[in-house]
Structures are given as C-alpha cells and as structure tokens.
Amino acid sequence: METSLDISRIRAITLDLDDTLWPVWPAIARAEAALAGWLAAHAPATAALFGDAQALRALRVRMEALRPDLRHDLSALRRESIRMALAQAGDDPGLAEPAFDFFFAERQRVDLFDDALATLDFLAARYPVVAVSNGNADVKRIGIGRYFTASLSATRLGFAKPDARIFHAGAQAAGVASAAVLHVGDDALLDAQGALGAGMQAAWLNTAGSPWPHDGAPPHVTVASLGALCRLLD
C-alpha cells in the first residue's frame, strides 16, 4: 500500500456515510418500494399513475431539474416530487408529508458493511469523528450517533462536497484546523479530491481496486476496506 499519509498530523476524522459505512442503493430501493406500497394504501390514484418505484425515482430526478434551488436538499427534493405526483393524480397534496416521513424512516434502515462498527469503535476511541455527507442519512436514527461528535449534511449547510466549505465546516465541528483532519470516503471526486482541495489529508476507500481517475495529486492513501484503514492508523 503506497501512502504519503502523515499519521502524526491527524487530530480528527471526517467521514462520509453512504457507500462508505453501508451500501446506499439497496436502502433507497427498499424505501422507494415501501413508499409505493404506502401510496397504494393511502393515495390509490397516485399509485395507479406512478405505480412503481422506478416511476417515483424518475419523478424525483425530474424534480431536481425543476427545482435547482433544492439540489443540495435531498429530503426536500423527495418530498416535493411526492407532492407533484399526488397533485398530478388528483390526490391530496397534503399527503406528501406523511408519505415522505414513511419513506424517510425506511431510508434509515441501512445494512452496515461488516467492518463498519469496528471501524467506528476504533476511530471514535482515538479522534473526534464528524460525519460529512451529501445525503440525508440520520446517524442517530440509524443507531450510530454515539460515535460522532457532529453530523453535517449538504441539506443543513446549503453546499455539498466537493465544495471546500463543507469540509472546513467539518474541521470546525471537530475543533481543529483543516490540515489536522483526515477525511475518509468512497468517492474519488466528492470525497478524496474535495478533501484535498480543502487542505485535508484524504483516505480513499476503493473497494473495487480502481485506478485513480483524476489528474493531479492522488489521495494520501487508498485502502481496500475500512479495516485496512484501521490497521494503518493503529
């Protein structure tokens, strides 16, 4: 494992969530299927018009084009796409709130990677750990909130990775300078390049063994698993 990581500099960890601690698409697919079932029970006209999870997802993508002002707020995009579906079908648009609440609860039912809890135990025993995510996972509802000093999201802050501001906010929440942070995440652009641009050290979780896809400096370390990262830091 080639590394230019300076472990002595690390005073805090910022950590991505989706596809770093758990696979995100199975959770979203399960939540979308559950939402389709909820609509069948409570808004049958909407269920008839948008009768499956794929149709609901397509509407969610369309909403992103219609409401670029919400591009960093995945919860609002999902809620407003449900509202639009209800309105188009002639159902009560007010059902968007309980429908979204049902979807959101299901979205928090994630299946952690096998080494995720051991990694959180390891990191939280040594450093303040701050979640930095573009998504809308809720670490408290998932049941892992105890490991985190803070949890920051693009929804809350209004800007998303790879914007340096979200990384700087993570460092501030940890109480350290950005240069003292190691950011860990699976996305080469959003996580690794974003952290590098914010003056942090970067650990790229690259389970697929892909080559570094970008020009310019690579991350300080690339690891095939969270467990490998812990062994490196131990």
NUNUVEX-698518 format. One record per residue: x, y, z of N, C-alpha, C in turn; residue in one letter. Coordinates in pm, whole numbers, padded with zeros to 5 digits, always signed. Layout:
# NUNUVEX-698518
XYZXYZXYZA/...
# end
This chain:
# NUNUVEX-698518
+00084-00119+00000+00000+00000+00000+00088+00125+00000M/+00084+00199-00110+00159+00325-00116+00084+00432-00037E/+00157+00505+00042+00092+00608+00123+00188+00723+00149T/+00133+00843+00143+00206+00961+00188+00138+01020+00311S/+00057+00937+00376-00018+00981+00493+00074+01012+00610L/+00055+01127+00671+00129+01165+00791+00036+01145+00911D/+00046+01030+00974-00044+00997+01084-00027+01094+01201I/+00094+01146+01218+00120+01236+01332+00040+01366+01321S/-00005+01402+01200-00081+01525+01181-00228+01510+01217R/-00278+01389+01223-00422+01366+01234-00470+01397+01377I/-00563+01489+01385-00624+01523+01514-00776+01497+01512R/-00831+01472+01395-00975+01446+01382-01000+01373+01250A/-01117+01309+01244-01160+01237+01125-01291+01296+01076I/-01300+01324+00947-01431+01346+00886-01460+01224+00800T/-01587+01185+00800-01622+01055+00746-01748+01065+00660L/-01738+01018+00538-01856+01003+00452-01944+00892+00508D/-02071+00889+00467-02164+00787+00517-02204+00688+00407L/-02288+00734+00311-02338+00645+00208-02225+00586+00124D/-02228+00456+00109-02128+00378+00033-01991+00377+00097D/-01979+00436+00216-01857+00423+00296-01883+00335+00418T/-01995+00359+00487-02032+00275+00601-02137+00170+00565L/-02211+00193+00458-02314+00098+00412-02338+00123+00263W/-02392+00021+00192-02430+00042+00052-02561+00121+00047P/-02563+00232-00026-02679+00320-00018-02795+00276-00107V/-02766+00222-00226-02877+00198-00318-02972+00089-00272W/-02927-00016-00206-03026-00111-00151-03122-00045-00053P/-03071+00046+00029-03158+00115+00126-03259+00204+00054A/-03214+00277-00048-03305+00366-00120-03408+00284-00199I/-03364+00176-00262-03457+00092-00336-03563+00033-00244A/-03523-00009-00126-03619-00064-00029-03717+00045+00015R/-03665+00167+00037-03752+00276+00079-03848+00317-00032A/-03803+00317-00155-03891+00350-00267-04000+00246-00285E/-03965+00119-00267-04066+00014-00275-04168+00029-00164A/-04120+00064-00043-04212+00085+00068-04302+00205+00043A/-04248+00311-00016-04327+00428-00049-04436+00393-00150L/-04403+00313-00250-04503+00271-00347-04617+00196-00278A/-04583+00113-00181-04686+00043-00105-04772+00137-00022G/-04709+00238+00037-04782+00337+00116-04881+00412+00027W/-04837+00451-00090-04925+00524-00182-05041+00436-00227L/-05016+00308-00248-05125+00218-00288-05234+00213-00182A/-05193+00224-00056-05289+00218+00054-05357+00352+00080A/-05285+00463+00062-05335+00594+00105-05367+00690-00009H/-05312+00667-00127-05333+00755-00241-05341+00669-00368A/-05451+00595-00382-05458+00497-00492-05447+00556-00631P/-05497+00679-00650-05485+00740-00783-05339+00767-00817A/-05264+00811-00718-05120+00834-00740-05049+00702-00766T/-05084+00600-00691-05023+00469-00711-05053+00415-00850A/-05173+00445-00901-05208+00398-01035-05127+00472-01142A/-05102+00600-01118-05030+00681-01217-04879+00661-01208L/-04831+00647-01085-04687+00626-01061-04675+00495-00981F/-04698+00385-01050-04727+00261-00982-04610+00182-00931G/-04488+00229-00955-04374+00151-00906-04261+00244-00865D/-04161+00185-00803-04050+00264-00751-03975+00335-00864A/-03964+00273-00982-03891+00337-01093-03959+00466-01136Q/-04092+00465-01142-04165+00585-01181-04146+00695-01078A/-04147+00657-00951-04125+00756-00845-03984+00812-00851L/-03887+00727-00881-03749+00775-00890-03733+00870-01009R/-03799+00839-01120-03791+00926-01238-03850+01064-01205A/-03958+01064-01127-04017+01190-01086-03924+01269-00995L/-03854+01198-00910-03757+01262-00821-03644+01326-00903R/-03598+01259-01009-03494+01316-01096-03548+01439-01169V/-03673+01431-01214-03734+01545-01282-03744+01666-01188R/-03777+01640-01063-03788+01749-00966-03655+01821-00949M/-03545+01748-00957-03414+01811-00944-03391+01912-01055E/-03442+01881-01177-03430+01975-01288-03525+02094-01271A/-03642+02068-01215-03741+02174-01196-03705+02268-01081L/-03638+02214-00979-03608+02292-00859-03458+02289-00830R/-03377+02353-00912-03233+02354-00885-03198+02418-00752P/-03289+02499-00697-03264+02560-00567-03262+02456-00455D/-03316+02338-00481-03320+02232-00381-03213+02124-00405L/-03119+02152-00494-03028+02044-00537-02945+01987-00422R/-02923+02064-00317-02845+02014-00204-02933+01954-00094H/-03064+01958-00112-03156+01911-00007-03232+01791-00060D/-03176+01673-00040-03236+01553-00096-03372+01524-00034L/-03390+01559+00092-03520+01537+00155-03627+01624+00090S/-03595+01751+00068-03692+01840+00006-03722+01797-00138A/-03622+01754-00210-03645+01706-00347-03740+01587-00347L/-03718+01494-00256-03805+01376-00249-03946+01416-00208R/-03958+01502-00107-04090+01544-00059-04168+01615-00169R/-04100+01705-00242-04169+01781-00346-04202+01693-00466E/-04122+01592-00494-04156+01500-00603-04280+01418-00568S/-04293+01380-00441-04414+01310-00396-04534+01403-00407I/-04516+01529-00366-04625+01626-00374-04671+01645-00519R/-04576+01651-00611-04611+01667-00752-04686+01545-00803M/-04644+01426-00764-04714+01305-00806-04857+01305-00755A/-04877+01341-00628-05011+01346-00571-05099+01446-00646L/-05043+01564-00674-05121+01668-00742-05158+01626-00883A/-05063+01565-00954-05091+01521-01092-05198+01414-01096Q/-05203+01333-00991-05301+01223-00988-05436+01267-00933A/-05444+01388-00877-05568+01435-00819-05588+01395-00674G/-05484+01341-00610-05491+01310-00468-05453+01435-00387D/-05472+01426-00257-05445+01539-00168-05294+01564-00158D/-05245+01679-00206-05101+01706-00196-05051+01710-00052P/-05142+01732+00043-05102+01731+00183-05052+01597+00232G/-05081+01491+00156-05031+01359+00191-04879+01348+00169L/-04820+01448+00106-04676+01442+00081-04597+01432+00210A/-04643+01499+00315-04569+01498+00442-04567+01359+00506E/-04681+01296+00531-04675+01160+00588-04611+01059+00494P/-04629+01076+00364-04565+00984+00269-04414+00995+00278A/-04364+01119+00283-04220+01136+00294-04169+01082+00426F/-04241+01109+00534-04198+01059+00666-04184+00906+00663D/-04276+00839+00597-04270+00694+00586-04148+00652+00504F/-04128+00719+00390-04010+00690+00308-03882+00713+00386F/-03874+00825+00458-03751+00863+00525-03716+00764+00635F/-03816+00717+00707-03791+00616+00811-03733+00489+00749A/-03787+00450+00634-03736+00330+00567-03594+00352+00514E/-03565+00475+00471-03432+00505+00416-03323+00489+00521R/-03359+00503+00648-03261+00490+00755-03230+00343+00790Q/-03302+00250+00730-03278+00108+00757-03166+00059+00664R/-03045+00087+00704-02928+00052+00623-02864-00075+00678V/-02791-00142+00591-02715-00261+00631-02566-00224+00630D/-02512-00204+00749-02373-00163+00761-02279-00266+00700L/-02171-00216+00639-02065-00307+00597-02011-00382+00717F/-01958-00501+00694-01917-00589+00803-01816-00524+00898D/-01729-00439+00845-01624-00379+00928-01659-00238+00974D/-01783-00193+00951-01817-00054+00980-01820-00025+01130A/-01887-00109+01209-01896-00082+01352-01760-00090+01420L/-01680-00189+01383-01546-00199+01441-01463-00076+01405A/-01480-00026+01284-01408+00095+01242-01454+00216+01322T/-01583+00231+01340-01634+00343+01419-01584+00335+01563L/-01584+00216+01620-01529+00197+01755-01383+00242+01761D/-01307+00197+01662-01163+00228+01657-01141+00378+01644F/-01208+00440+01547-01184+00583+01521-01232+00670+01636L/-01353+00642+01688-01409+00727+01792-01333+00718+01923A/-01261+00608+01943-01179+00594+02064-01053+00679+02057A/-01017+00724+01936-00891+00794+01915-00906+00940+01872R/-01015+00972+01804-01031+01104+01745-01176+01150+01759Y/-01199+01283+01754-01335+01328+01725-01368+01290+01580P/-01487+01236+01559-01530+01191+01427-01653+01273+01387V/-01647+01334+01268-01757+01416+01219-01806+01357+01086V/-01935+01328+01079-01993+01282+00953-02010+01401+00859A/-01969+01382+00733-01983+01485+00630-02044+01419+00508V/-02170+01451+00479-02245+01376+00378-02323+01469+00287S/-02333+01430+00161-02424+01498+00069-02566+01440+00078N/-02581+01328+00147-02710+01260+00155-02790+01302+00277G/-02899+01227+00301-02988+01263+00412-03002+01151+00514N/-02897+01070+00526-02896+00970+00633-02886+01040+00769A/-02951+00982+00868-02953+01037+01004-02882+00937+01095D/-02761+00972+01139-02682+00875+01215-02749+00836+01345V/-02828+00927+01403-02898+00894+01528-03008+00792+01502K/-03085+00813+01397-03193+00718+01367-03138+00584+01321R/-03023+00585+01258-02960+00460+01217-02908+00384+01338I/-02873+00457+01443-02827+00394+01566-02678+00403+01590G/-02611+00492+01517-02466+00506+01532-02426+00647+01574I/-02522+00724+01621-02494+00862+01657-02389+00877+01766G/-02377+00776+01853-02283+00787+01966-02138+00797+01921R/-02109+00758+01799-01970+00760+01751-01927+00898+01700Y/-02022+00989+01681-01993+01113+01609-01999+01235+01701F/-01899+01319+01689-01900+01449+01755-02006+01539+01694T/-02023+01528+01561-02122+01607+01488-02152+01534+01358A/-02266+01569+01299-02303+01513+01170-02350+01627+01081S/-02277+01653+00974-02306+01764+00884-02354+01711+00750L/-02450+01780+00693-02504+01739+00563-02517+01859+00471S/-02518+01831+00341-02541+01938+00244-02678+02000+00264A/-02775+01919+00307-02909+01971+00334-02904+02082+00437T/-02830+02059+00542-02824+02155+00652-02740+02277+00616R/-02631+02256+00544-02536+02365+00521-02564+02444+00394L/-02629+02381+00295-02658+02451+00171-02549+02442+00067G/-02446+02364+00093-02343+02336-00007-02295+02193+00016F/-02244+02134-00093-02218+01990-00093-02074+01962-00133A/-02026+01847-00092-01896+01800-00142-01901+01797-00294K/-01796+01838-00365-01660+01863-00316-01630+02008-00275P/-01731+02088-00252-01712+02226-00207-01628+02226-00079D/-01521+02304-00079-01431+02306+00037-01502+02350+00164A/-01608+02427+00151-01675+02482+00270-01734+02373+00359R/-01782+02264+00300-01841+02159+00384-01732+02086+00462I/-01613+02073+00401-01501+02012+00472-01450+02104+00583F/-01442+02232+00553-01399+02327+00656-01498+02329+00773H/-01627+02315+00742-01727+02308+00849-01706+02182+00934A/-01665+02073+00869-01636+01952+00943-01519+01968+01037G/-01414+02033+00990-01298+02060+01076-01337+02149+01193A/-01417+02251+01165-01461+02342+01271-01543+02267+01376Q/-01630+02177+01331-01712+02099+01424-01626+02009+01512A/-01513+01964+01457-01420+01881+01534-01328+01963+01622A/-01323+02094+01599-01241+02181+01681-01095+02184+01642G/-01066+02155+01515-00927+02152+01469-00915+02226+01336V/-00791+02252+01295-00766+02310+01164-00786+02204+01056A/-00818+02248+00936-00841+02153+00826-00719+02065+00801S/-00600+02121+00816-00478+02045+00791-00460+01930+00890A/-00533+01934+01000-00522+01830+01103-00626+01720+01087A/-00703+01724+00977-00812+01630+00955-00773+01528+00850V/-00813+01404+00873-00813+01300+00771-00957+01276+00730L/-00988+01296+00603-01122+01266+00552-01121+01129+00487H/-01224+01052+00516-01236+00916+00466-01366+00904+00388V/-01357+00858+00265-01478+00840+00185-01453+00760+00060G/-01562+00718-00003-01551+00625-00117-01546+00694-00252D/-01586+00820-00262-01598+00885-00392-01470+00962-00425D/-01410+00927-00538-01282+00986-00574-01291+01138-00590A/-01402+01186-00649-01418+01330-00669-01472+01397-00543L/-01589+01352-00499-01657+01423-00390-01580+01415-00260L/-01523+01299-00230-01453+01280-00104-01304+01311-00115D/-01234+01234-00197-01088+01246-00199-01042+01381-00255A/-01088+01414-00376-01045+01542-00433-01100+01660-00352Q/-01222+01646-00305-01279+01754-00225-01198+01781-00100G/-01159+01674-00030-01079+01690+00091-00943+01750+00061A/-00880+01703-00046-00750+01759-00084-00762+01908-00113L/-00868+01947-00183-00888+02087-00214-00914+02173-00092G/-00961+02109+00016-00987+02181+00140-00866+02180+00234A/-00754+02125+00188-00632+02126+00269-00623+02013+00369G/-00706+01910+00352-00704+01795+00442-00620+01682+00384M/-00584+01587+00467-00538+01459+00417-00660+01376+00378Q/-00642+01290+00280-00755+01215+00225-00722+01067+00219A/-00819+00986+00266-00812+00841+00252-00927+00799+00162A/-00893+00739+00049-00993+00697-00049-01026+00550-00026W/-01150+00521+00008-01196+00383+00023-01232+00331-00114L/-01148+00244-00167-01157+00198-00306-01170+00047-00305N/-01290+00000-00273-01311-00144-00260-01299-00217-00392T/-01322-00147-00503-01318-00211-00634-01176-00221-00691A/-01079-00157-00626-00942-00158-00678-00926-00079-00806G/-01004+00027-00822-00999+00108-00944-00875+00197-00944S/-00824+00229-01063-00714+00326-01069-00766+00465-01034P/-00678+00549-00983-00714+00686-00952-00760+00755-01079W/-00883+00809-01084-00939+00852-01211-00914+00997-01248P/-00844+01072-01166-00833+01215-01189-00688+01258-01213H/-00673+01371-01283-00543+01433-01294-00508+01498-01160D/-00383+01529-01143-00343+01595-01020-00309+01496-00912G/-00287+01549-00794-00238+01469-00682-00340+01363-00642A/-00294+01241-00617-00382+01137-00566-00405+01158-00416P/-00498+01083-00356-00516+01092-00211-00392+01043-00138P/-00382+01079-00012-00265+01041+00066-00256+00890+00084H/-00371+00824+00088-00371+00679+00098-00498+00625+00034V/-00487+00511-00029-00600+00439-00085-00609+00305-00014T/-00728+00273+00037-00745+00148+00111-00859+00068+00049V/-00847-00064+00057-00947-00153+00001-01062-00180+00097A/-01046-00142+00224-01150-00165+00323-01130-00070+00440S/-01236-00054+00518-01225+00025+00640-01131-00041+00739L/-01134-00174+00743-01045-00246+00832-00899-00219+00800G/-00867-00208+00670-00729-00179+00630-00688-00040+00678A/-00781+00054+00676-00752+00188+00727-00720+00183+00876L/-00798+00108+00951-00773+00098+01096-00636+00038+01123C/-00600-00064+01048-00468-00126+01068-00357-00027+01037R/-00378+00057+00940-00278+00157+00905-00263+00262+01016L/-00374+00298+01077-00373+00403+01180-00334+00350+01317L/-00336+00220+01335-00313+00162+01467-00166+00176+01507D/
# end
